[in-house]
Amino acid sequence: MLKEKIKNLIEGDVDDSNESIAKHSRDASLFEIKPELVVYPKNADDVVQLVQFVASEKKKNPNLSITPRAAGTCMSGGSLNNSISLDCMRYLNVCGKIKEVTPYEITPHFWNAKPIMVSGEAEIEPGIFYRDFEPKTLEKNLLLPCFTASKTINALGGMIGNNSGGELSLKYGKTEDYLKNLDVVFADGSRETISEISRADAETRATQKDFVGTIYKKVLKLIDSNKVLIESKRPHVGKNSAGYNLWNVIRTNNKGEETVDLSQLIVGSQGTLGITVGGTMRLVQNVEDEDHSALLVVFLSDISELGKIVNETLVVNPESVEAYDDKTIMLAVKFWRGFIKRQGIWGAIKLGFSFLPEFRMMLYGMPKLVLLVECAGPHKSEVLSRLELLKKRLGKFNHVQTRLIEHHSDGEKYWTIRRDSFALLREHVNGKRTAPFIDDIIVPPEVLPQFLPQIQKILDDHNMIYSIAGHAANGNFHIIPLIDIDTSKSEKVILEVSKQVYKLVIKYGGSITAEHNDGIIRTPYLTDMFGKEMTDLFAEIKNIFDPQNIFNPGKKVGLTKADIGKYLIRE
C-alpha cells in the first residue's frame, strides 16, 4: 500500500525487495535496522513530493519517517531507519559546473583557524562518490580539501551529513568550511537554497509567513537568548561533529558585520533537520599544484612518547600529521589481494616493491606506529629545511627512525595504506567484527602525553584487540577494536568502555566525535559531553526544523544508552 502510493508520486524507483532491504539495513556501524522501503529519487522534485507525502501522512502513521543515505559508509549508524531509506546514489549523483573564481579568503570555523584562500567552486549532488568528484576538480587544479581518509568509498552527501574532515583538516578544516550554499528540502516539503547572509537579511526573512521564515525567526531567538550557554559549550578542539553547530550560525565577518548561516546547522545534522539535494562547494588550489611538498615518515617502535613527538611536529607547521599503527601495517600485508582489487595487479606489485627500504628497516622490529608528516610551501628548499629541522628534533627520542621523502610519488604508498585500511578490515575480518564505537575521539594535542596512556590502559584492562589510526596533530584518533558481537557480554563491554573513554575525553576538554558524528552510537552520550541545558537546545532545534520528527529520528536527540543494545547486530 505504502509502496504503491509513493510510486504514484515520484519518477524514481521504490523497492522493497529482500536484497535492497538487506543492503539498507546496515552501514559501516555495529547496527542493523530494516527499513520498510527503499526510495531512489530521480531528482530533487521527487524528494519534495516524498517529504510532502510523509508530512501529510504522519498523523495517520506515526512510524513514517525518512532517512537520507549516500554511500552507506557511516560508522555511527546515522543512515539506518525502520521506515523509508532515501538512497541518493542511483540518480542524485551529478557533478555540475566546476569553475575557477577570483580568489577570496574565508576563515574556517575551527578553533584557532587561519584564513584559507578559495580559488574555485563546484555544483554538486549528494550521491556523487568523492573518488569520481576529485578527478573533475583536479582537471582545473582545484581540490575539495576536507576529503576523508576513506575517500575511495564515501560520497559527498555523507561528508555533508557528518561534517567530515580528513588528513588536511589541520590546515583546511572540515566540510562546514566549504559550503557556499546548500539546496535543502525542509519538513513541510518546501525547497530553498540557504547560505551565509547578513543579519539584516536574516531578520527580514524571519518576518515572512512561511515555514523557512519561521525557522529563521525561532533559530535567531534561540541563539540570541542563549549566547552565553552556547559559547561556553563550544568544543575548543580542531574539529567537532557532536551535537548541532549552534556556535557557527551567527558570526562576525571581517568587516565587523554579523552574518547568519543556517547551512551550518544542516551540515553535520545527519539528515535530521532537512534533506540536502544539492549545493555549491568551495574549492582551493590543488596543494600539489600550488606548492612543493615533502613527507617525513616517522617510525616509532614505542608509543609511550607519542604525545610529545606529535607536539614536536607542530613546530614546523605541517599540512597534515597522519598516523597508523602496526596492526594496520599487518592488515595491508595480510590482505594484499584487497589492494590488487582496488589498484590493479601492477599497482599492487609496484606498491610492494616500493616498500623494500622499509622491509629492511623492519628487520630490527615492526614499528608500533607510523607518522606521516607532510609539509608544503612555495619553495622546495624551505619545505625540506622544515622537515630536516623536525628530523633533528626527533633525534632526541629513543625508538624513533625517520625517512625523508622529497617526491609525492614515493610517498603515495603510505597514504594508500592509511586511506584503505578500514575498508580492507571491514571486507576481510572473520569471526570478529570491526567495532566502531570509540572510533573518533579528539582532545587538544597538548594533552596527548597524559591522555593516550590512559586510553590504552582502559582498552588493555578490557583485553581488547584494537588498531589505531588518525589525524595525530589534531589530537584526533580512530580506535577500532575487534569484538565478537554475537555474545551476551558484547553490549556490556561496548557501554562500559564507551563510558570510561568518553569520561576521559571530556575531562581533557575534547569531543566524543571529531568527524564521524553521533548517529546511534554516540547520541546517548551527548548529555555527558554538553550537559542537559545544551542538549535541551539541540532538542529545540530539532523541533524547530522538524516538528513532526519525520527526518531520521533517533539521531542527535531522542535516544538512550539502552537503545544501543536494541539495535546491535546479532550474527
C-alpha positions in Angstrom: 0.0 0.0 0.0 2.7 2.5 1.1 4.9 1.4 -1.8 2.2 2.0 -4.4 1.3 5.4 -3.0 4.9 6.6 -3.3 5.4 5.0 -6.7 2.5 7.1 -8.0 4.0 10.3 -6.7 7.6 10.1 -8.0 9.6 9.5 -11.1 12.3 7.4 -9.3 12.3 3.9 -8.0 10.6 2.3 -5.0 12.0 -1.1 -3.8 11.0 -3.5 -1.1 13.0 -6.5 -2.4 14.8 -8.6 0.1 18.1 -7.7 -1.5 17.5 -3.9 -1.3 16.1 -4.1 2.3 19.1 -6.1 3.4 21.6 -3.7 1.9 20.0 -0.7 3.5 19.7 -2.4 6.9 23.3 -1.9 7.6 26.1 0.6 7.1 29.7 0.6 8.4 28.4 0.6 12.0 27.6 -2.0 14.6 23.9 -1.7 14.0 21.1 -3.3 11.9 17.7 -1.7 11.3 15.5 -2.9 8.5 13.7 -0.2 6.5 10.2 -0.8 5.2 11.0 0.7 1.8 14.0 2.0 -0.2 13.3 5.0 -2.4 15.6 6.1 -5.1 14.6 9.7 -6.1 15.2 10.6 -9.7 15.5 14.3 -8.9 15.0 16.9 -6.3 11.3 17.2 -7.1 10.9 13.6 -6.1 12.3 14.4 -2.7 9.9 17.3 -2.4 7.0 15.0 -3.3 8.1 12.3 -0.8 8.5 14.8 2.1 5.1 16.4 1.4 3.6 12.9 1.4 5.2 11.8 4.6 4.3 15.1 6.3 0.7 14.7 5.4 0.5 11.0 6.4 2.4 11.3 9.7 -0.6 11.6 11.9 -2.2 8.5 10.5 1.1 6.6 10.5 3.3 7.8 13.4 6.2 5.5 12.4 6.6 7.1 9.0 9.9 8.8 8.5 12.7 9.4 6.0 16.5 8.8 6.4 18.7 10.0 3.6 21.6 7.7 2.7 24.6 8.2 0.4 27.4 5.6 0.1 26.4 3.7 3.3 29.8 4.1 5.0 28.6 5.8 8.2 30.3 4.3 11.2 27.8 5.6 13.7 24.6 4.1 12.4 23.4 7.5 11.1 22.0 6.2 7.8 19.7 3.5 9.3 15.9 3.7 9.7 12.9 1.3 10.1 10.7 3.3 7.7 11.9 4.9 4.4 15.6 4.8 3.4 16.1 7.5 0.8 19.1 6.4 -1.4 20.7 9.3 -3.3 23.3 7.3 -5.0 21.4 5.9 -8.0 20.3 9.2 -9.6 21.4 12.2 -7.5 25.0 11.8 -8.4 25.7 14.6 -10.8 28.8 16.8 -10.5 27.7 20.1 -12.1 29.8 23.1 -13.2 33.3 23.4 -11.8 34.8 26.8 -12.2 37.7 28.9 -11.1 36.8 32.1 -9.4 38.6 35.3 -8.4 40.4 34.1 -5.2 38.7 35.2 -1.9 39.5 34.5 1.7 37.4 32.5 4.2 38.1 31.9 7.9 37.3 28.3 8.8 35.1 27.7 11.8 37.6 25.5 13.8 39.4 26.7 16.9 42.4 29.0 16.3 41.8 28.8 12.5 43.9 30.6 10.0 42.3 32.2 6.8 42.1 30.0 3.7 42.1 31.2 0.1 39.2 29.9 -2.1 40.1 29.5 -5.8 37.1 27.7 -7.2 33.5 26.4 -6.8 31.6 23.3 -7.8 27.9 22.4 -8.1 27.2 19.0 -6.5 24.5 16.5 -5.8 24.7 14.3 -2.6 25.1 10.9 -4.3 28.4 11.5 -6.1 31.4 9.5 -4.9 34.3 11.6 -3.8 36.5 9.4 -5.9 34.6 10.5 -9.0 34.4 14.1 -8.0 38.1 14.7 -7.2 39.4 14.0 -10.7 37.0 16.5 -12.2 38.2 19.2 -9.8 41.9 18.3 -10.4 41.4 18.9 -14.1 41.2 22.6 -13.1 43.9 22.3 -10.5 41.3 22.6 -7.7 40.6 20.4 -4.7 37.9 20.0 -2.0 40.4 19.6 0.8 38.1 18.2 3.5 38.2 14.8 1.9 38.2 11.8 4.3 40.8 9.1 4.7 38.2 6.7 3.2 37.8 8.9 0.2 37.7 5.9 -2.2 34.4 4.8 -0.8 32.5 7.8 0.6 30.1 10.2 -1.1 29.7 14.0 -0.8 26.2 13.7 0.8 27.8 11.7 3.6 30.5 14.3 4.0 27.9 17.0 4.4 25.7 14.9 6.7 28.5 14.0 9.0 30.6 17.2 8.7 33.6 15.2 7.6 37.2 16.1 7.8 40.4 14.3 6.9 44.1 14.3 6.6 44.3 18.0 5.5 41.9 19.3 8.2 44.9 20.5 10.3 45.2 23.4 7.8 42.0 23.4 5.8 39.3 22.5 8.3 36.1 20.5 7.6 33.2 20.2 5.3 31.4 23.1 7.2 34.0 25.5 5.9 33.5 24.7 2.2 29.7 25.2 1.9 28.9 28.2 -0.3 25.3 27.1 -0.2 23.0 24.1 0.3 19.8 23.2 -1.6 17.6 21.8 1.1 14.1 20.2 1.3 12.5 21.2 4.6 10.0 19.3 6.7 6.9 20.9 5.0 8.2 19.9 1.6 9.4 23.4 0.8 12.8 23.7 -1.0 15.2 26.6 -0.5 18.9 27.4 -1.1 20.4 28.5 2.2 23.8 30.3 2.6 25.5 32.9 4.7 23.5 36.1 4.7 23.6 39.4 6.6 21.9 39.6 9.9 19.5 42.2 8.5 18.6 39.9 5.6 18.0 37.1 8.1 15.7 39.2 10.2 13.8 40.2 7.1 13.5 36.5 6.1 12.2 35.8 9.6 9.2 38.1 9.1 7.9 36.1 6.2 5.0 33.8 7.0 6.2 30.6 5.6 7.9 27.5 7.1 11.5 28.6 6.4 10.7 32.1 7.7 9.6 30.6 10.9 12.8 28.6 11.2 14.8 31.8 10.8 12.7 33.6 13.5 12.9 30.8 16.0 16.6 30.0 15.5 17.6 33.6 15.9 15.6 33.9 19.1 17.0 30.7 20.5 20.6 31.7 19.8 20.2 35.3 21.0 18.6 34.1 24.2 21.3 31.5 25.0 24.5 33.2 23.8 26.5 32.7 27.0 25.5 29.0 27.3 26.2 28.2 23.7 29.6 29.8 23.7 30.5 28.1 27.0 29.8 24.7 25.4 31.8 25.3 22.2 34.4 22.5 21.9 37.8 24.0 21.9 39.4 21.4 19.6 40.4 21.4 16.0 37.2 19.7 14.8 33.9 18.6 16.2 30.8 16.8 14.8 28.9 16.3 18.1 25.6 17.9 18.5 24.3 20.7 16.3 26.6 23.6 15.3 24.8 26.3 17.2 28.0 28.3 17.7 28.6 28.5 14.0 25.3 30.0 12.9 25.9 33.7 13.8 29.4 35.1 13.0 31.0 38.4 12.7 32.7 38.8 9.3 36.0 40.7 8.5 34.0 43.9 8.1 32.6 43.7 11.6 29.1 42.8 10.4 27.0 40.0 11.8 26.0 37.2 9.4 23.6 34.3 9.8 24.1 30.9 8.1 21.5 28.1 8.5 23.7 25.7 6.4 25.9 25.4 9.5 23.0 23.6 11.2 22.3 21.4 8.2 25.9 20.3 7.9 26.7 17.6 10.4 23.0 17.1 11.2 22.9 13.6 9.7 19.7 14.4 7.8 17.7 15.2 10.9 16.8 18.8 10.0 16.3 18.6 6.3 17.4 16.7 3.2 20.2 18.1 1.1 19.6 17.7 -2.6 22.4 19.8 -3.9 24.7 22.7 -3.2 27.8 24.6 -4.1 31.2 23.6 -2.6 34.1 25.9 -2.3 37.5 24.6 -3.6 41.1 25.5 -3.0 44.0 25.4 -5.4 45.4 21.9 -5.5 48.1 21.7 -2.9 50.4 19.7 -5.1 50.0 22.1 -8.0 50.5 25.2 -5.9 53.3 24.1 -3.6 56.3 22.0 -3.3 55.5 19.2 -0.8 57.6 16.6 1.0 57.0 14.0 3.6 58.8 12.9 6.7 57.8 9.3 7.7 58.4 8.7 11.4 58.6 5.1 12.6 58.0 4.6 16.3 58.9 1.3 17.9 57.5 2.5 21.2 54.5 4.9 21.5 54.9 5.9 25.1 56.2 9.3 24.0 53.8 9.8 21.1 52.2 12.8 22.6 55.5 14.6 22.9 56.5 13.6 19.4 53.2 14.9 17.9 53.8 18.2 19.7 57.2 18.4 18.1 55.7 18.1 14.6 53.5 21.1 15.2 56.6 23.3 15.4 57.2 23.0 11.6 53.6 24.0 10.7 52.8 20.8 8.7 49.9 20.4 6.3 49.0 17.2 8.0 50.2 14.7 10.5 48.6 11.3 10.0 49.1 8.1 11.9 48.6 4.4 11.7 49.8 1.5 13.9 51.4 -1.9 13.4 48.1 -3.7 13.2 47.2 -1.5 10.2 50.6 -2.4 8.6 49.9 -6.1 9.1 46.4 -5.7 7.7 47.9 -4.4 4.5 50.3 -7.4 4.3 47.6 -9.9 5.2 45.0 -8.6 2.7 47.3 -7.7 -0.2 44.7 -9.2 -2.5 42.4 -6.4 -1.5 45.0 -3.9 -2.8 45.1 -5.8 -6.1 41.3 -5.4 -6.3 41.4 -1.7 -5.6 44.6 -0.7 -7.5 45.0 -3.5 -10.1 47.8 -6.1 -10.2 50.5 -3.8 -11.4 49.6 -1.1 -8.9 49.8 -3.7 -6.1 53.1 -5.0 -7.3 54.5 -1.5 -7.6 53.3 -0.9 -4.0 55.0 -4.0 -2.7 58.4 -3.2 -4.4 58.2 0.4 -3.1 58.3 -0.9 0.5 61.7 -2.7 0.1 63.6 0.0 2.1 61.0 -0.2 4.9 61.2 -4.0 5.0 65.0 -3.8 5.6 64.2 -1.3 8.4 61.7 -3.7 9.9 64.3 -6.4 10.3 65.0 -4.6 13.5 61.4 -4.8 14.6 58.0 -3.8 13.3 57.2 -0.1 14.2 54.3 0.3 16.7 53.2 3.4 14.9 53.9 5.3 11.7 53.5 9.1 11.5 53.2 10.8 8.1 54.3 14.5 8.5 53.6 16.4 5.3 54.9 20.0 4.8 54.2 22.2 1.8 55.2 25.6 0.6 56.2 27.8 -2.4 59.9 26.9 -2.2 61.3 23.4 -2.1 64.4 24.3 -0.1 62.2 25.9 2.6 60.0 22.8 2.8 62.9 20.4 3.1 64.5 22.7 5.6 61.5 22.4 7.9 61.4 18.7 7.7 65.2 18.4 8.3 64.6 20.5 11.4 61.9 18.2 12.5 64.1 15.2 11.8 66.8 16.7 14.0 64.3 17.5 16.8 63.0 13.9 16.8 66.6 12.6 17.2 66.4 13.2 20.9 63.7 10.5 21.2 64.6 6.8 21.7 62.9 4.2 19.4 62.4 6.6 16.6 63.6 6.3 13.0 62.7 8.7 10.2 62.8 8.7 6.4 62.6 12.0 4.4 60.7 11.6 1.1 61.0 14.5 -1.4 58.7 13.3 -4.2 55.0 12.8 -3.9 55.1 9.5 -5.9 57.5 8.0 -3.4 55.2 8.8 -0.5 51.9 7.7 -2.0 52.3 4.1 -0.7 52.0 5.4 2.9 48.8 7.3 2.1 47.4 4.2 0.3 47.7 2.1 3.5 46.3 4.9 5.6 43.3 5.5 3.4 42.3 1.9 2.6 42.9 0.2 5.9 39.5 0.4 7.4 37.8 -0.7 4.1 40.0 -3.7 4.0 39.3 -4.6 7.6 35.6 -4.4 7.0 35.8 -6.7 4.0 38.0 -9.4 5.3 37.8 -9.9 9.1 36.0 -13.2 10.0 34.8 -14.3 13.5 35.2 -10.8 15.0 33.7 -7.5 13.8 35.3 -4.2 13.5 33.6 -2.3 16.2 33.5 1.5 15.6 32.1 2.8 18.9 35.1 4.8 20.2 36.3 5.5 16.7 36.6 9.2 16.6 37.8 10.9 19.8 39.7 14.2 19.8 41.5 16.1 22.5 43.7 19.2 22.4 47.1 18.0 21.1 49.0 19.4 24.1 47.3 16.9 26.5 48.2 13.8 24.4 51.2 12.8 26.7 48.8 12.4 29.6 45.7 11.3 27.6 46.9 8.5 25.4 48.5 6.2 28.0 45.2 6.3 30.0 43.2 5.5 26.9 45.4 2.5 26.2 45.0 1.3 29.8 41.3 1.3 29.5 41.4 -0.8 26.4 44.1 -3.1 27.7 42.2 -3.6 31.0 39.3 -4.9 28.9 41.7 -7.2 26.9 40.7 -5.6 23.7 42.4 -6.1 20.3 42.4 -2.8 18.6 44.0 -0.7 15.8 44.8 3.0 15.9 44.9 5.5 13.1 44.0 9.1 12.7 44.9 12.7 12.4 47.5 12.9 15.1 48.3 16.7 15.0 44.6 17.5 15.7 44.7 15.1 18.6 42.1 13.0 16.7 42.4 9.3 16.9 40.3 6.5 15.4 40.4 3.5 17.6 38.8 0.4 16.1 38.5 -2.7 18.4 37.7 -6.1 17.1 35.0 -7.9 19.1 32.7 -10.9 18.8 29.4 -9.1 18.6 27.3 -12.2 18.9 27.9 -12.7 22.7 25.8 -11.7 25.7 28.6 -9.5 27.1 29.4 -7.5 23.9 26.7 -4.9 24.7 28.1 -4.5 28.3 31.6 -4.1 27.1 30.7 -1.5 24.5 28.7 0.6 27.0 31.4 0.3 29.7 34.3 1.1 27.5 32.4 4.0 25.9 31.6 5.4 29.3 35.2 5.3 30.5 36.7 6.6 27.3 34.2 9.5 26.9 34.6 10.4 30.5 38.4 10.8 29.9 37.8 12.7 26.7 35.5 15.2 28.4 38.0 15.5 31.3 40.7 16.7 28.9 38.4 19.1 27.1 37.8 17.1 24.0 34.9 15.9 21.9 33.5 12.4 21.6 33.3 12.7 17.8 35.6 14.9 15.7 34.2 13.9 12.2 32.2 10.6 12.3 29.2 12.2 14.0 26.8 10.9 16.6 24.3 8.6 15.0 23.0 5.7 17.2 26.3 5.0 18.9 27.0 8.5 20.4 23.7 10.3 20.6 23.1 8.9 24.1 26.4 10.4 25.3 25.7 14.0 24.2 24.3 14.9 27.6 27.5 13.7 29.2 29.6 15.9 26.9 27.4 19.1 26.8 25.1 18.9 29.8 21.3 18.9 29.9 20.8 22.6 29.2 22.7 22.4 25.9 21.2 19.1 24.8 17.8 20.7 25.5 18.7 23.4 23.0 19.6 20.6 20.5 16.1 19.2 21.0 14.6 22.6 20.5 16.5 23.0 17.2 15.2 19.6 16.1 11.7 20.6 16.9 12.0 23.9 15.0 13.2 22.3 11.8 11.2 19.1 12.1 8.2 19.4 14.4 6.7 16.0 13.3 10.0 14.2 13.6 9.9 12.9 10.1 13.7 13.2 9.4 16.0 10.5 10.6 14.5 10.1 14.1 16.7 8.9 17.0 19.9 10.7 15.8 21.2 13.7 17.7 18.2 13.7 20.1 15.8 11.1 21.4 18.0 8.1 22.0 19.1 6.4 25.2 22.0 4.1 26.0 19.6 1.2 26.2 18.8 1.7 22.6 22.4 0.9 21.6 21.9 -2.7 22.7 18.5 -2.8 21.0 19.9 -2.2 17.5 23.2 -4.1 17.8 23.9 -6.6 15.0 23.5 -10.2 16.2 25.1 -12.8 14.0 
